[in-house]
Amino acid sequence: MEMPFITECAVESCSYNVGAACHALAITVGDPPHAQCDTFFVTAFKGGDPAAAGQVGACKMTDCRHNSRLECQAAGIAVGPGRQGADCLTYSPR
């Protein structure tokens, strides 16, 4: 099983976002009932690995059609502004 890549991150304030790309090695999605990026973090400096493209390490949204055994099976995901920071825009309830 391969982790899906974060194809786009439109949350510029996130410390892992550089040039609309996530550089966290892996993110966690969800804290049901909301498909938020649990890795979203704001600080004065940028973090992550600038050579890495972020991936989805875990997904807690068991009602998402892309979720299989707490793992995301989407080809890739997009992250965008949400209610409290950043949301998985690829989330789709079954």
N, C-alpha and C positions, 0 to 999 in steps of 0.2 A: 504494500500500500504506500502510495506516495502522497505527501502533503501538498495540498493545492497552494498555488502562489496567490499573493495579494496583487492583483493586476493594476489596482489604482487605489490611492488613498487621498481623499480630498480634504482631509483634516489637517490643515497647515500648522495648527498649534501643537500637534502631537510631537513629542520629543524624538520619535522614531521616523518622522516624515521629513524627507529631503527631496524637493523637486517632485512632489506628488507620488513619491514611492516610499513604501514602508521598508525600513532597514532593521526591524526587529527580526531575530532569527526565526521566531515563531510566536504567533499570537494565540490567545484564547478568546473565543467568541461566546457571548451569552452569560447571562445571569437571569434565567427565566423569571418572568415571562418576556424579557426584552433582549433582542439580539445585538447587544452592545459589544464593542471591542474592549474586553477586560484589560488589555495591555495598554490602552490609551493612557498617556502620561504627559503632563506639561511641566517643563523645567526650563531653566535659562540656557541650557546647552542641548545639542543634538546627541542622541545615543544610537546604539545599535552598530552594526557592522556596515560601513559605507559600501563595501563590495558585495554585500548580500542582498538578495531580494526576499522580502518577508513572506512567510508561509503561515498556514493555519495549522497550529499544533493540536488544538482540541476545540470541540464545539459542544456546549452544554445545552443547545437548543434541540432537544429530542423530538420536537414536533416539526422540525424543518425537513423538507423533502430531500435535502442533500445530506442529511445526517444518518450515518450508519454506525451504531455502537459508539457514539460520542466522537466520531471522526467525520470531518467534512469530506464529501465525495464530489463536490462541484469541481469543474475544470479549473476554476479560479474564482476569486471573490473581489468585490469592490467594497471599500470602506468609505463612508461619508459622514458629514455632520449629523449628529443625532440629538436626542432629547438631553442627554447628559454627557456630551463629548463626541463619541464616535460610534457608528452603527455599522453592522454588516448589511450592506444594501442588497446582497445576494440572498439573504434569508427569504424563504418561501414556505409558509405553513403547508402541511399535507392536506 
